[in-house]
Structure formats: C-alpha cells, structure tokens
Amino acid sequence: MAAALRRHATPVNFLAHFHLAWPDEGMVAGGLEGDYYKGALRGQLPEAIERGVRLHRAIDAYTDEHPVVASLRRDFPVGLRRYAGILIDLSFDHFLSKYWEHYCDIPLGQFNARVYSALLAQEHALSDGSRRMLARMVEHDILGLYLDWETVPASAARIGQRFRRGNPLADVGRDLAPVRARLEGAFLEFYPELRAFSASHSDRLNQTIFPPSNIAPGRKSP
C-alpha cells in the first residue's frame, strides 16, 4: 500500500498485513519482510517467508488499484492527496483495531503477542531492516497503539519528518478530521473484499512450487 511514497516512509500498515497472512507464521514474517526486501524472488529467502513477501506485494497492488481506495484518495483535501496512500494505510490499521472482533476470534492483544512471538522466532531469517523494525515494534507495542486514533496523525507526523523540504504532515490531524468518517466507511466496505482476495491468493501461493531456497540453515537472508 502507499506505493507512490514507499521510498520515503517507514512501513505503516503492519497489522493488516499480519492479519491477512495469519495463521501461517512464515507468511506473517513475509508480511514484515515485504516492506524491506526488494527485487525478484528466486529462492533467496526461506520458502514460507518468500510466500509471505509475494502475498504482501499482491495485497499492496490490489489495494492501490481498488476502486474504493481510488475514490477515497480523491476525497482527500488537495494538499494531502499526494500523501493519501500513507494516511489511508495508517487509518485502516486503526479501523481494523477498532472493529477487530468482526474479523478475528483471537482478542487483539493476544493476536499481537502471538505475532511478536512468531516474528522473534524467525528473526534470524529476516533482513537487517526487518530486524530493526521488529525490535521497535516489540519495545513499543506498535501493533497495540493503533487502537487509539491519535496514533494515526502522530505516526504521519513522524513519517513526514523524513521529507527533505519540511514536514507536510506535521499538523495532519486537523486536516484529517473532515475525511475521518469517509475513511471509516471505506475501510468497512473494502476490508472484507481484501480478506477474500488475500485468502484466495494465499491458497494459490501454497499450491505453487517455487525455486528452492538458497539460504543455508542458520544463514541470514540478504
């Protein structure tokens, strides 16, 4: 998601990617690695993680091209449209947290703890960027923070600090207020379709034979 600005920003929609990959723990790890591993996938990663990266990329492409999301971008104030992808990602993780019981039988706190445990168990196979993000994620319980709406503008403001010509998202909370209800409605319309797409794509990935991994036991991925 947020493909146009991905090179400028930290990953922002962890919870959705992890939920859509669950309960395959290897694919969950790929949900994290998908924000850091670039280039073709030819067996450089452990097989399950590589499948997760493929799923992550498919989810991003599906989201970016979906008519609900495209329409939502157009509803953003003109000055924010360039950053709409990032703001949608952040907002959708908040609304996923808010409506969590509609989509998962595992309580949110328990789910987050299981994700952290699964990622830590596979830390040796993750890239440096993923491992650094995992450490911050566990230390600050990033997955748990998105239940609070204020995490959305606060995270956006931190992302904006990475831009070279000032921070265009420093006061984004005020600008998001007029589209907050629209964001919520779009999430509720879109996420069931995304879940169905992800489940179907996961099934296809699990039935596809990919080249064997080139990673020797105990060796870290690139």
GIHUUR-V778156 format. One record per residue. N is the residue number from 1. PSI is psi in degrees with one decimal (* if undefined). OMEGA is omega in whole degrees, -180 to 180 (NA if undefined). D_CENTER is the distance of its C-alpha to the mean C-alpha in Angstrom with 2 decimals. Layout:
# GIHUUR-V778156
<<N;PSI;OMEGA;D_CENTER> <N;PSI;OMEGA;D_CENTER>>
This chain:
# GIHUUR-V778156
<<1;160.8;-179;7.28> <2;43.6;-172;9.75> <3;-37.8;-174;11.49> <4;-28.2;-177;14.73> <5;10.1;-174;13.82> <6;-34.0;-177;11.36> <7;-17.5;-177;14.44> <8;-17.5;-164;15.20> <9;156.6;170;12.22> <10;156.4;176;10.28> <11;146.3;-171;6.51> <12;-10.8;-175;5.72> <13;54.7;-178;3.03> <14;-46.9;-171;3.52> <15;-44.5;180;6.05> <16;-45.6;-179;5.50> <17;-41.6;-180;4.51> <18;-41.7;180;7.29> <19;-41.4;-178;9.39> <20;-23.0;178;9.57> <21;-19.9;-176;10.59> <22;142.6;11;12.97> <23;13.5;180;15.84> <24;106.3;-173;15.89> <25;-30.6;175;15.29> <26;-41.0;178;15.42> <27;-30.3;174;12.67> <28;-45.7;177;10.57> <29;-37.5;175;11.55> <30;-27.8;176;10.69> <31;-32.7;174;7.04> <32;-48.5;-177;7.46> <33;-25.9;-179;10.22> <34;-20.9;177;8.72> <35;-7.0;-175;7.89> <36;-30.3;-178;11.52> <37;121.3;-179;13.70> <38;156.0;176;15.39> <39;-177.2;-177;18.22> <40;153.0;178;19.66> <41;109.6;-176;19.10> <42;38.5;178;22.64> <43;13.3;179;22.63> <44;-20.1;-179;21.78> <45;159.2;171;19.26> <46;145.7;-170;20.11> <47;-46.6;-177;20.07> <48;-39.4;179;17.60> <49;-39.1;178;14.97> <50;-40.1;176;15.82> <51;-39.4;179;15.35> <52;-37.6;176;11.82> <53;-42.2;178;11.22> <54;-42.0;178;13.11> <55;-43.5;179;11.14> <56;-47.4;-179;7.80> <57;-39.3;179;10.12> <58;-40.3;178;11.79> <59;-44.5;179;9.03> <60;-45.8;-178;8.43> <61;-44.2;180;12.23> <62;-44.2;-179;12.95> <63;-47.8;-177;11.06> <64;-30.3;-175;12.72> <65;-4.6;-174;15.99> <66;136.5;-177;16.16> <67;-32.3;177;19.22> <68;-43.5;-180;17.93> <69;-40.0;178;15.23> <70;-43.2;178;17.94> <71;-38.9;180;20.38> <72;-41.3;179;18.20> <73;-40.2;-178;17.91> <74;-20.4;179;21.69> <75;-8.8;179;22.14> <76;148.6;172;20.83> <77;145.9;-174;23.71> <78;-42.7;-177;24.80> <79;-15.0;-179;24.08> <80;-7.3;-172;20.38> <81;-32.8;179;19.69> <82;-28.4;-176;18.83> <83;10.5;-174;15.91> <84;-38.2;-179;15.01> <85;-45.1;178;11.74> <86;-45.3;-177;10.43> <87;-35.1;175;12.25> <88;-44.8;179;11.09> <89;-49.5;-180;7.36> <90;-45.6;-178;8.88> <91;-40.1;-178;11.41> <92;-34.5;175;9.67> <93;-35.0;175;8.16> <94;-47.6;-177;11.84> <95;-29.7;172;13.36> <96;-42.0;176;11.62> <97;-43.3;-177;13.13> <98;-40.6;-176;16.31> <99;25.0;-172;16.86> <100;-43.1;-175;15.55> <101;-15.7;177;19.00> <102;-20.9;-170;18.98> <103;-11.3;-176;16.29> <104;137.4;179;16.88> <105;-17.5;180;20.24> <106;127.6;177;19.09> <107;146.0;-172;19.25> <108;-45.9;-179;16.07> <109;-40.7;178;17.59> <110;-40.2;178;18.66> <111;-46.9;-180;15.37> <112;-42.6;180;13.74> <113;-39.0;179;16.84> <114;-37.3;177;16.69> <115;-47.9;179;13.20> <116;-43.9;-180;14.55> <117;-44.1;-180;17.69> <118;-40.3;-180;16.26> <119;-42.1;179;14.38> <120;-34.7;179;17.58> <121;-22.2;-179;19.68> <122;12.6;-175;18.07> <123;-35.3;-177;17.86> <124;-23.2;-176;20.83> <125;-1.2;-177;19.07> <126;157.3;177;16.14> <127;167.5;-179;16.56> <128;-43.6;-180;17.75> <129;-42.4;178;14.68> <130;-40.6;-180;12.56> <131;-39.5;177;15.52> <132;-42.8;-180;15.87> <133;-39.0;179;12.37> <134;-42.8;180;13.05> <135;-43.6;179;16.38> <136;-38.6;-179;15.21> <137;-45.8;-179;12.70> <138;-43.4;-178;15.69> <139;-41.2;-174;18.25> <140;4.0;-176;16.84> <141;56.8;-176;15.06> <142;-38.4;-179;11.99> <143;-34.6;-179;10.56> <144;-19.1;-174;13.99> <145;-25.3;-170;14.28> <146;-3.0;173;12.36> <147;-25.7;178;15.25> <148;120.2;-179;17.26> <149;-34.9;-176;16.93> <150;-18.6;175;18.32> <151;-29.6;-177;15.18> <152;-59.0;178;13.78> <153;-32.7;179;16.71> <154;-43.0;178;17.09> <155;-39.9;179;13.68> <156;-41.2;179;14.37> <157;-38.4;178;17.79> <158;-39.6;177;16.74> <159;-41.1;-179;14.62> <160;-23.0;178;17.76> <161;-16.5;-179;19.87> <162;-12.7;-180;18.70> <163;145.5;-172;20.47> <164;-29.7;-174;24.00> <165;65.1;180;25.95> <166;174.9;-177;25.32> <167;102.0;-178;22.43> <168;-6.8;-177;21.92> <169;14.4;-175;19.54> <170;-37.5;-178;21.91> <171;35.8;-172;23.16> <172;-20.6;-180;20.39> <173;-42.5;179;20.81> <174;-39.8;-178;24.14> <175;-26.4;180;22.97> <176;-23.1;-174;20.14> <177;-44.0;-178;22.71> <178;-21.0;-177;24.26> <179;5.8;-177;21.11> <180;-45.1;180;19.60> <181;-36.8;178;21.37> <182;-39.0;176;20.40> <183;-43.0;-179;16.66> <184;-44.8;179;17.30> <185;-39.6;179;19.38> <186;-40.8;177;17.04> <187;-48.1;-177;14.25> <188;-30.0;177;17.01> <189;-39.8;-171;18.23> <190;-40.1;-168;15.14> <191;-39.3;176;13.10> <192;-35.4;177;16.04> <193;-38.6;177;16.27> <194;-39.6;178;12.69> <195;-43.9;-180;13.46> <196;-42.8;177;16.71> <197;-46.1;-177;15.44> <198;-40.8;179;13.01> <199;-43.5;179;15.97> <200;-42.6;-179;18.34> <201;-37.4;177;16.43> <202;-42.5;179;15.96> <203;-42.6;180;19.69> <204;-40.8;179;20.57> <205;-39.2;-179;18.75> <206;-19.2;179;20.58> <207;-3.6;-178;23.80> <208;136.4;177;23.55> <209;118.8;179;25.30> <210;164.5;178;23.73> <211;144.2;180;25.71> <212;151.0;-179;26.24> <213;142.1;174;24.35> <214;2.3;-178;26.22> <215;118.4;178;25.02> <216;152.1;179;28.04> <217;130.2;178;27.84> <218;-7.9;-179;26.96> <219;140.4;-180;25.91> <220;147.9;175;22.62> <221;167.6;-177;20.47> <222;*;NA;20.51>>
